[in-house]
Amino acid sequence: MSLRVAQAIAAKDLRMELRSRSAVSTVLPFAATMLLAFGFALGPDRLLLTKTAPGLLWLAALFASVELCHRSYQIEAANGALEGLLLSPVDKGAVYLGKAAAAFVQLMVLFAVTTGIVIMLFGLPVGPAPVLLVLTAALGIAGLSALGSLLGLLAVRGRTRQAALPVIVLPLVTPVIIAATRATEGLTQGDTAGIAGWLSLLAAFDAAFLAAGYIVFAHLLED
């Protein structure tokens, strides 16, 4: 039953995105503009651009996740769908997992596009282990989706303002950003030493965020 609820919520959120295209029209231009701004700020030094590219890529992913998750809840709050979720006799934890899954799919698409932008602008190499690079992206995006889908609810339930969301999210998600950046940096430079440790750290934080979200989501929805 919980799995069916999660699948239904994820499918609903993805259908809403296909209709509204908010990620394409707002989140993607925001991430691309931020990358361009950093590129111009760092100057024409190709070596410096390549070295900073992994960190800039994950910084763009972080802010894109905050914006995307907030917009997801904002749309539902505007049409009263959040009240429907609150009153529905379903497992609220499954609702959270469904929303996190939908955010994961959308962010993975955005991450793929922004990675292409970074490769073109900053000369970021793919490296000799693209499968591990994709796994790093999936684990990192899973952590951002899990935390963003939980804290994005705060902005529409009167707990905090949208502008304050990055301030709240950043301290919590810093280990994910650091681990994903270090793993991406090593893989793009052809250095796979220590990658297993960074991936294990990402998986551990993903599990912790998902477990916390599953438990806490119902309380945040009811407040």
N, C-alpha and C positions, 0 to 999 in steps of 0.2 A: 504493500500500500504506500509506504513512504517513498519507495523508489518511483512509483507511478506519479506521485505528487511532485517530486523533484523534476521528473521528466516533463510534466505538464507545465510547470512554472518556467523551466528553461525554454521550452518551445514557445511559450507565450511571450517571453521577453525577447526572444530572437525574432519572432514575427513582428513585434512592435518596432524593433530596430530596422527591419527590412522596410517597414512602411514609412517610418519617420526619417530614417537615414541620419540620425543625429550624430552618430560616431563619424560618419563620412563628412558631414557638413560642418561639424564644430570641433570634435576631438582631434581628428587627424590634421586639419589645418593648424590647430594649436600646437600639436607636437612637432609638425614640420617647421613652423615658424620659430619655435624655441631652438630647434637644431640649427636652423639657418643663423639665428642671432648668435649662438655660441660659436658657430663657424667663423663668422665675421669678427667676433670679439677676439678669438684666438689668433687670427691672422693667417698668413699664407704658409706658415711653417708646416710642411707635410708630415714630418716626423711627430711633431707635437699633436697635430690633429689625429693621427693614427693612434697615438698613445692614450689620448683622452676620449677616443670614440666609444669604448665600452661603457665608461661611466656616464657619458652624455646619453647614450642609448637607453640605459636603465633609468636615468633621471627623467627622460621623456616618457618612458613607460609608467613611472610612478605618478606623474601629474596627469597623464592620460587616464589612468585607472581611477583617480579621485574624481575627475570630471565625468567620466562615463558612468560610474556607480551613482554619483549624485543625480545625474540626469535621469537615470532609470527610476529612482524613487520619486523624483520630482514629478515625472509624468503620471505615475500612479497616484500620488497625493492629489494632483490637480483634478483627476476624474473620480476620486473616491474609491479607487481600487484597493488602497491600503486598508480602509475600513472593512472592505469585503474579505481581504485576507485575514484580518483580525477576527472576524465573526465566523469564518468558515471552520467547520469541524475537522480540520486536518492537522497533521503534525507540523508545527511552525518551524521546527528544525529542518524538515524536508523542504519547506518553502525557501529557507535560507540556502540550502544546498543547491536548489534549482536556480536561484538567482546568481549564486557564485559560479555555477556551471555556464550560464548564459554570458556572464561577464568574462569568463575565461575564454570562451570562443571568440567573442568580439575583440578582446585584448590581444589574442594571438594573431588575429588578422591585422590589427593595427600595428603590432610589433613586427610582423613580417614586412609591412610596407615601410615602417620607419627604419628597419634594418637595411632595406634596399636604398633608402635615402642616405643613411650613414655610409654605406659601402661606396656610393657614388661621390658624396661630398668629402668624406674623410679618408677614403682609401682603406677602409677596414677590410683586412683579408678574412676569408672564410676559414682558413686553416685546414689541416689534414684530417680533422675528425668532425665533419659536419653533423653526424648523428648525435654526438655528444653536445654539440652546440645547440641543436634542436631540443635535446633533453634539458639542457640548462635553461633555455627559453621557456619551456613548458613548466618546469618547476618554479622558476622565478615568477612567471605570470600567474601560476596557481596561488602563490602566496599573496600577490597583490590583489587578485580577485577575491580571495577569502577574506582579507582584511577590509578591502574597499566595500564589499557587499554588506559587511556588518556596520562599519562606521558611516557609510553613505546614508543609512537610515536615520542617523542622528540629525542630519541637516534638515530633514523634513518632518521630524517629530518635535521640533522646538528645543532640542538639547544644545545645539550649536549652530553656528552660521557656516555657510558654504566656504567663505574665505578662510575660516579657521581650520577647515578639514586637513589641509596639508600639514599644518602645525601639529595636529593630533596624530595623523597617520605616520609622519616621518620618523618619530622616535621608535614607534612600534615596528615599523617595517625596515628599519635601518639594517638589521642583520641579513635580511633577504636581499636588499640592494647590494650590500657589501659582498656577500657570497656570490650572487649572480654576476656582479661586475668582475670579481677576481677570476671566476671560472671562465667567463667570456674572454677576459684579457689573456688568460693562459692558453685557451684553445685557439684563439685567433693568431697567437704568436707561435703556435706549434708546440707548446709546453704542456704536456698532460700530467706532469707530476703534481700531486696534491689535488687533482680535479675530483677524485672520488670523495675526498673529505668535504669539499665545498658542496658537492651534489647531495651528500648525506645531510649536511647542515640545512640545505634548502628543503629537503624532504621532511626533516624533523620540524621545521618551522611551519611548513604547509599543514602538516598533521595537527600541530598545536593550534594554529589559527582556525582550521576547519572545526576542530572539536570545541573550541571556545565559542565560535559562532553558532554552532548547532545548539549549544546550551543556553547562550545569552540572547539569541535573536528574539525569542518569544517575549522576554521581559522588556526588551527595547520596543517591540511592536505594540505592547499593551500600555506602555507609559505615555 
